[in-house]
Amino acid sequence: MRALVVDHAAPGQLALATVPDPDPGPDDVLVRVAAVSLNYGELPRSSGVAAGTVPGWDAAGVVERAAASGTGPKAGTRVVTWGWTGGWAELRAVPVGELAVLPDSVGFDEAATLPVAGITALRALRKAGVRPGLRVGITGASGGVGRFAVQLARLSGAEVYALVGNPARGEGLTALGAAHVVTGADELDAPLDVLLDNVAGPQLTELLDHMARDGVVVSIGSASGAPTALRPSHLLANRLTLVGYQDAGDSAADLAHLVDLLEQGRLRASVDRVDDWKAAGDAATALLERRVRGKAVLTVG
Ligand SMILES: NC(=O)c1ccc[n+]([C@@H]2O[C@H](COP(=O)([O-])OP(=O)(O)OC[C@H]3O[C@@H](n4cnc5c(N)ncnc54)[C@H](OP(=O)(O)O)[C@@H]3O)[C@@H](O)[C@H]2O)c1
């Protein structure tokens, strides 16, 4: 089969190549992939990632062969899938517990955005105990996780403060549910009860001074790549809780929930660009250079 592989000499360090078909385990379905989405955290950025590896966390397509164990969806079923590797390929073997069935009204492009970005936003908000009336700040709100987090926080009844790099990066966030779109802590008009942080660095240091008493900070990522100075007084003075979130699979129920929200029109996939997978390098470079607002999707085959 064909797949995108890590190639350090190629644009965006990604190239199409022929690789062996996957070998499904007894509880795996084999999926013919139609669309995938790119996540910041999985893009090859250094020579530390082995050449020839097939990356890919998010993939949507059609079940080509049901699981040998008889569990899970039948051949011909449209699905969205999550996994740590191997999604950016014509065929993906995936455990039946890491997928959700797609209704006809949900397209593969939209569905492919859900697994990592959508689940991360959903679970991070859950971890923070977000509920109606809380003021929730979201850094990197212009990005993939951020745009889902803004919408899901609003659906939970929160007052959302979307933090973005500049006003243009914040375009569309008000329509998704942000009550405030700001470019820095100094623009906040009230302390935050919850902060979902995708960016880290000096911005996070500053935001820790703008938390309400008993506030909760969920660290999701460090897109800035910059170190974060953390003073104990930050945590002590306002009795803050600082927790980390790491994606961990067991995704079927949460994926199905996100698919339902898409189908009902209560959640938008924020697909900013769709490219043929031959242009994966361009799309990956655009994402790393902060030129994507929301999600970048590749069509496969
Ligand atoms: N813990 C987990 O399980 C998990 C899961 C998914 C993602 N993550 C992490 O969470 C972060 C967000 O992921 P994502 O998929 O939403 O990424 P994304 O779509 O690329 O969005 C990241 C956002 O961070 C902001 N940013 C600030 N400084 C940046 C810099 N120097 N380089 C790039 N972006 C910068 C950008 O917003 P502005 O341009 O508006 O500043 C950008 O929109 C990443 O660090 C990712 O690795 C972690």
PDBQT file of the ligand as one rigid body, heavy atoms in Angstrom, charges set to zero:
ROOT
HETATM    1  N1  LIG A 401      -1.292  16.263  25.942  1.00  0.00    +0.000 N 
HETATM    2  C1  LIG A 401      -1.891  15.739  24.875  1.00  0.00    +0.000 C 
HETATM    3  O1  LIG A 401      -2.383  14.604  24.891  1.00  0.00    +0.000 OA
HETATM    4  C2  LIG A 401      -1.985  16.593  23.644  1.00  0.00    +0.000 A 
HETATM    5  C3  LIG A 401      -2.935  16.312  22.660  1.00  0.00    +0.000 A 
HETATM    6  C4  LIG A 401      -3.031  17.174  21.555  1.00  0.00    +0.000 A 
HETATM    7  C5  LIG A 401      -2.173  18.264  21.462  1.00  0.00    +0.000 A 
HETATM    8  N2  LIG A 401      -1.241  18.477  22.417  1.00  0.00    +0.000 N 
HETATM    9  C6  LIG A 401      -0.349  19.637  22.367  1.00  0.00    +0.000 C 
HETATM   10  O2  LIG A 401      -1.171  20.783  22.508  1.00  0.00    +0.000 OA
HETATM   11  C7  LIG A 401      -0.675  21.858  21.721  1.00  0.00    +0.000 C 
HETATM   12  C8  LIG A 401      -1.739  22.307  20.734  1.00  0.00    +0.000 C 
HETATM   13  O3  LIG A 401      -1.966  21.274  19.790  1.00  0.00    +0.000 OA
HETATM   14  P1  LIG A 401      -2.773  21.578  18.459  1.00  0.00    +0.000 P 
HETATM   15  O4  LIG A 401      -2.895  20.300  17.743  1.00  0.00    +0.000 OA
HETATM   16  O5  LIG A 401      -3.982  22.365  18.778  1.00  0.00    +0.000 OA
HETATM   17  O6  LIG A 401      -1.729  22.514  17.693  1.00  0.00    +0.000 OA
HETATM   18  P2  LIG A 401      -2.017  23.714  16.651  1.00  0.00    +0.000 P 
HETATM   19  O7  LIG A 401      -3.255  23.419  15.885  1.00  0.00    +0.000 OA
HETATM   20  O8  LIG A 401      -0.752  23.897  15.924  1.00  0.00    +0.000 OA
HETATM   21  O9  LIG A 401      -2.301  24.959  17.593  1.00  0.00    +0.000 OA
HETATM   22  C9  LIG A 401      -1.293  25.415  18.460  1.00  0.00    +0.000 C 
HETATM   23  C10 LIG A 401      -1.529  26.884  18.726  1.00  0.00    +0.000 C 
HETATM   24  O10 LIG A 401      -0.507  27.316  19.634  1.00  0.00    +0.000 OA
HETATM   25  C11 LIG A 401      -0.185  28.648  19.374  1.00  0.00    +0.000 C 
HETATM   26  N3  LIG A 401       1.263  28.897  19.421  1.00  0.00    +0.000 N 
HETATM   27  C12 LIG A 401       1.861  29.772  20.226  1.00  0.00    +0.000 A 
HETATM   28  N4  LIG A 401       3.171  29.774  20.048  1.00  0.00    +0.000 NA
HETATM   29  C13 LIG A 401       3.416  28.896  19.075  1.00  0.00    +0.000 A 
HETATM   30  C14 LIG A 401       4.611  28.490  18.426  1.00  0.00    +0.000 A 
HETATM   31  N5  LIG A 401       5.816  28.977  18.755  1.00  0.00    +0.000 N 
HETATM   32  N6  LIG A 401       4.510  27.542  17.460  1.00  0.00    +0.000 NA
HETATM   33  C15 LIG A 401       3.311  27.031  17.131  1.00  0.00    +0.000 A 
HETATM   34  N7  LIG A 401       2.130  27.383  17.716  1.00  0.00    +0.000 NA
HETATM   35  C16 LIG A 401       2.201  28.322  18.681  1.00  0.00    +0.000 A 
HETATM   36  C17 LIG A 401      -0.719  28.983  17.989  1.00  0.00    +0.000 C 
HETATM   37  O11 LIG A 401      -1.694  29.994  18.176  1.00  0.00    +0.000 OA
HETATM   38  P3  LIG A 401      -1.390  31.533  17.802  1.00  0.00    +0.000 P 
HETATM   39  O12 LIG A 401      -0.729  31.522  16.456  1.00  0.00    +0.000 OA
HETATM   40  O13 LIG A 401      -2.741  32.143  17.823  1.00  0.00    +0.000 OA
HETATM   41  O14 LIG A 401      -0.496  32.030  18.900  1.00  0.00    +0.000 OA
HETATM   42  C18 LIG A 401      -1.396  27.719  17.487  1.00  0.00    +0.000 C 
HETATM   43  O15 LIG A 401      -2.670  27.957  16.911  1.00  0.00    +0.000 OA
HETATM   44  C19 LIG A 401       0.597  21.337  21.055  1.00  0.00    +0.000 C 
HETATM   45  O16 LIG A 401       1.690  21.661  21.872  1.00  0.00    +0.000 OA
HETATM   46  C20 LIG A 401       0.393  19.832  21.050  1.00  0.00    +0.000 C 
HETATM   47  O17 LIG A 401       1.606  19.144  21.003  1.00  0.00    +0.000 OA
HETATM   48  C21 LIG A 401      -1.126  17.662  23.498  1.00  0.00    +0.000 A 
ENDROOT
TORSDOF 0
